[in-house]
Amino acid sequence: MKLLVAVKRVVDYNVKVRVKSDKTGVETAGVKMSMNPFDEIAVEEAVRLKEKGVASEIVAVSIGVSQAQETIRTALAMGADRGVLVETDVAVEPLAVAKVLKALAEKEGAQIVVLGKQAIDDDMNATGQMLAALLGWPQGTFASKVEIADGTATVTREIDGGLETVALALPAVITADLRLNEPRYASLPNIMKARKKSIDMLKPEDLGVDVTPRLTTLSVSEPPVRKAGIKVPDVATLIEKLRNEAKVI
Amino acid sequence: MDIRYTKEQDAIRDGVKQICDGFDDKYWSDCDQEKRFPFEFHRAMADNGWLGITMPEEFGGANLGVTEAAIMMHEVACSAGGYSAASALHLNLFGPHAVVVFGTPEQKERMLTPLIKGTDRACFGVTEPDAGLDTTSITTFARKVEGGYRVTGRKIWTSSGQVANKIILLTRTTPKEDCKRPTDGMTLFYTDLDKTKIEVRRIPKMGRNAVDSNATFIDDYFIPDRDRIGEEGKGFHYILHSLNPERILVGIEAVGLGRGALARASNYARERKVFGRLIGQNQGIQHPLAENWAYLESAYWMIMRAAGLYDAGQPCGAEANAGKFLGGRAAFEACTRAVMTHGGMGYSTEYQVERLFRESILLRIAPITEQMILSFIAEKVLDLPKSY
């Protein structure tokens, strides 16, 4: 069974993100970029499925600038078998990404597409769901546990009220939540092996997908600076303020 | 000229950092206070294949150069573990070099594979109490007997001897006075460190306490022929090959240690408020830290230059030694400044910088002193008369 796993190149989670002075976006020049942490979890799950003998091949896919090859290399070092980069300088939106992934899933004959539940840069949380809709496949989003047997994926989902378990007939789309697993480190031998694995370079046109953005960013600004709280002298004042100022009790 | 990192080198740095980040201040502070070897850290690095970075691929290594090893060790020394973390791994990277180059296929398989897996730990027995850096004056003697050698002698500053089960041992097999050249007549072994027969006595010391240093007493110890590396009498020439990589790695570890200390100092200066303002706003605090950065950076690139030369198979003695000199100085200055920036808190173990400071002075002394480096450069580069 072939697995497709989608990986996005984002600003590293340790970096303090700064808004560009012209407010058109955030600063990425000279900033450390890494794989979206939820995508790392997705890759780890795919690799585990291969180790269990469920998957036979893992294809890591990224869509974006040429440097996203590094992100794919990271997935290859974790255990993916080969990579595909759909190269574009356009700031791709979830629908465009979903269309590209649909085309690739069909081209590759993948049985499962695993994605992070969302990317930490724009927090859209949309690509997996859109992809499932476009493919007409069932989806198990926010997965905290995945089991595959007899053509069925049993996915435990993290939902507001607790956990929900769904059974999906394959092929299916799964998006990874934080608690699904703890991604492995890329070991040195695997970093070396990853160097020899292939990455196919495609353009969106090769897949017949138009990735032109449909949204226009008007302005990006920093969140307001959080104001310091106040200290109250006693409980009575606290209650009074909660009741009359904050109006929460 | 291209002095940018390759993608693979970026991946090495990230990979090492991920593992190091799993071992925090408390872990290293405890190791230092309890004088305990960081077994868990050593195991994590071994399990992820890092101990074999410079070792041949057929024995589980990655066959990379000193440049990559330097990138790795810089990252290790930058981490909370500082020079202790680096010392816990260091020997694996250059120590077995003689085995790699001069060992038989059987020896390589037998000796390198367990070292790379981290199941064997080796220490380096070269320095002696009465020889120091004057290596040709060592007196540990290996007398040829049936099937092997019987060895008697004293070694000192044997790092990690308490936890090692193997020793790389340099001996004399011909007394110095009977040799044509003082560098002849020495023989190298890689053999068991059997502590029922060899006494390894811990030396109480100032810092880097997670990795022990020892005096080693060897009396009539039998070493089989199969543990001799290369030919009898050529041992000194064999270890010479690993000296420049050692200088490069120690130099870069010093820079890493200094950068770790500088980061702690900057973080503190950015948060600590006195007299209604951040101390980091004062030029009296800022400028020394900025100066530390500049010196660390210059040492870093000098060492990388030496590593590049070494990997290209070119002479790098002057660069490697100068890099170690600069790295040691810059690290010591940065660690001292980190303590001073913290004021009184810098003297408490809680803020970690005193631990780094205690380690940093070692980098100015070992494995070669500043004075010896300067004499070397004076003689070899500036063509001045030998002074000793």
Contacts between the chains, C-beta under 8 A, distances in Angstrom:
chain1	res1	chain2	res2	distance
A	34	B	14	7.6
A	69	B	7	7.9
A	70	B	7	5.7
A	70	B	10	7.1
A	70	B	11	7.9
A	73	B	7	6.5
A	73	B	11	6.6
A	74	B	11	7.1
A	74	B	14	7.9
A	77	B	11	6.5
A	77	B	15	7.7
A	185	B	15	6.2
A	185	B	18	4.8
A	185	B	19	5.8
A	185	B	48	5.5
A	186	B	11	6.8
A	186	B	14	7.7
A	186	B	15	4.9
A	186	B	18	7.7
A	187	B	15	7.3
A	187	B	47	7.6
A	187	B	48	4.0
A	187	B	49	4.4
A	187	B	50	7.9
A	188	B	12	7.3
A	188	B	15	6.7
A	188	B	48	6.3
A	188	B	49	3.7
A	188	B	50	5.2
A	188	B	52	7.1
A	188	B	53	6.1
A	188	B	62	5.1
A	189	B	49	4.4
A	189	B	52	7.9
A	189	B	60	7.5
A	189	B	62	6.5
A	190	B	49	7.5
A	191	B	8	6.9
A	191	B	11	4.9
A	191	B	12	6.6
A	191	B	15	5.9
A	191	B	62	8.0
A	192	B	62	5.1
A	192	B	64	8.0
A	194	B	11	7.7
A	195	B	8	6.1
